[in-house]
């Protein structure tokens, strides 16, 4: 398994993230094809009427229209953005890079999603471990991302990786955090990209008591 060092998670801009995100950025960061792919992932992987956490949330969650949910909680850094998010039922302001412990009880959520934000995590294994703690056994964890980012805030190992390398990297984060099973990587919108924004995802489930954790399965190599 990959051995991470502090240098892997250094950034060009090490200023407090709460300062960077003081300004509300009410724009989408991926194009319509990639947004549609996020919605399809949620519809396919998150059961109806689930309790869901949108981790590192912002102005839009891209929740699919008509897909019923019990509750969608947004946790992020900018309250103004999240309060303008039509999908959220609850808003929590919290900086995961300053405090990895998430302010929720064990076994709270049926699903947790990080959408186009994983590249900014400076302690991803710790954060993923907290995600595992707050998921119910068998709960789904969906991490989706494109090739777009704020480069000064993305960590070095992310900036230095290829698209395929980033899929492997997120799978490695899950393996290192522990207690995730059925870890799978996917290219979610090959019909749109190129020329559109690519959308990749890695998803897994919290291991149920007594289950075993299989090896990460990346997407097939492209021909």
SVG drawing of the C-alpha trace seen along z (x, -y; Angstrom):
<svg xmlns="http://www.w3.org/2000/svg" viewBox="-40 -37 47 50">
<polyline fill="none" stroke="black" stroke-width="0.4" points="0.0,0.0 1.2,-3.6 3.0,-5.2 2.0,-8.9 4.2,-11.6 3.3,-15.2 4.9,-16.5 2.2,-14.6 -0.4,-16.9 1.4,-20.3 -0.3,-23.0 0.8,-26.2 -1.5,-28.2 -1.3,-27.1 -3.4,-30.0 -6.4,-29.0 -9.1,-27.5 -11.8,-29.5 -10.3,-32.7 -10.2,-31.3 -13.8,-30.3 -15.1,-33.4 -16.2,-34.5 -19.3,-32.7 -18.6,-31.2 -22.1,-30.5 -20.9,-28.8 -20.8,-25.1 -17.3,-23.6 -18.1,-20.9 -20.2,-21.1 -23.7,-19.8 -22.6,-16.3 -20.5,-15.8 -23.3,-17.1 -25.7,-14.7 -23.2,-11.9 -23.1,-12.8 -26.9,-12.6 -26.9,-9.2 -24.4,-7.9 -26.7,-9.1 -29.7,-7.6 -28.0,-4.3 -26.1,-3.9 -28.1,-5.7 -31.3,-3.9 -34.5,-6.0 -35.4,-7.7 -31.8,-7.7 -30.1,-9.9 -27.3,-11.5 -24.3,-13.7 -22.9,-16.0 -19.4,-16.4 -17.5,-19.5 -20.7,-20.9 -21.4,-24.1 -23.9,-25.9 -25.2,-22.8 -25.3,-19.1 -26.5,-17.8 -29.1,-15.6 -31.2,-14.0 -34.7,-15.4 -37.4,-13.0 -35.1,-10.8 -36.6,-10.7 -34.4,-11.3 -35.1,-11.4 -32.6,-14.1 -29.6,-15.7 -27.2,-17.4 -24.5,-19.7 -21.2,-20.2 -18.9,-22.8 -17.1,-26.1 -19.4,-28.8 -22.8,-29.1 -24.1,-31.5 -23.4,-29.0 -25.0,-26.1 -28.1,-28.1 -28.7,-28.8 -28.4,-25.1 -32.0,-23.9 -31.3,-20.2 -30.0,-20.7 -32.3,-20.1 -29.6,-21.1 -26.4,-23.1 -23.3,-22.6 -20.2,-24.8 -17.1,-22.8 -13.5,-22.7 -12.4,-19.1 -8.8,-20.1 -8.6,-21.8 -10.7,-19.2 -11.0,-15.8 -13.7,-14.6 -17.1,-15.1 -19.9,-16.5 -22.2,-13.5 -22.9,-10.3 -21.7,-6.9 -23.8,-5.1 -25.9,-8.2 -26.0,-8.2 -27.0,-5.7 -24.7,-7.5 -21.9,-10.1 -20.8,-11.9 -17.8,-14.1 -18.4,-15.7 -15.5,-17.4 -13.7,-18.4 -11.6,-15.4 -8.5,-17.1 -8.5,-19.7 -8.3,-17.2 -5.0,-17.6 -5.7,-14.6 -7.8,-12.4 -7.2,-9.1 -8.4,-10.6 -11.4,-12.2 -12.3,-8.9 -12.0,-7.1 -14.5,-9.6 -16.8,-9.0 -16.7,-5.3 -17.6,-6.0 -20.7,-8.0 -21.9,-5.6 -24.3,-2.9 -23.0,0.7 -23.5,1.3 -23.8,-2.5 -22.4,-3.8 -19.5,-6.3 -19.3,-8.1 -16.3,-10.2 -16.6,-11.9 -14.2,-14.2 -13.1,-15.7 -9.8,-17.2 -10.7,-20.7 -9.6,-22.3 -8.3,-25.4 -4.7,-24.5 -3.3,-26.5 -5.6,-24.6 -5.2,-21.1 -2.7,-18.9 0.6,-18.0 -0.1,-14.3 -3.3,-15.2 -1.8,-17.8 1.0,-15.3 -1.3,-12.5 -3.0,-11.5 -6.8,-11.0 -6.3,-7.3 -3.8,-7.9 -6.4,-9.9 -8.9,-7.0 -6.2,-4.7 -5.3,-7.4 -8.9,-7.7 -9.2,-3.9 -6.0,-3.8 -7.4,-6.4 -10.3,-4.1 -8.1,-1.1 -5.9,-3.0 -8.9,-4.3 -10.0,-0.7 -13.4,1.0 -14.6,0.2 -15.5,3.0 -16.5,3.4 -14.2,0.5 -14.8,-0.3 -13.5,-3.0 -15.6,-4.1 -15.3,-6.5 -18.9,-7.8 -19.4,-9.7 -17.4,-8.3 -20.2,-9.2 -19.6,-12.9 -15.9,-13.2 -14.1,-14.2 -14.9,-16.9 -16.8,-17.5 -15.5,-17.4 -14.7,-13.9 -16.4,-12.6 -14.6,-9.8 -15.9,-8.2 -14.7,-5.7 -17.4,-4.2 -17.4,-1.7 -19.5,-0.4 -18.9,-0.4 -18.1,3.2 -20.8,5.0 -19.7,7.0 -18.1,10.2 -17.6,9.3 -14.2,9.2 -12.8,6.3 -11.8,7.2 -9.1,5.5 -9.8,2.2 -11.1,2.7 -10.1,-0.1 -11.9,-0.8 -10.7,1.3 -7.8,-0.1 -9.0,-2.1 -8.2,-0.6"/>
</svg>
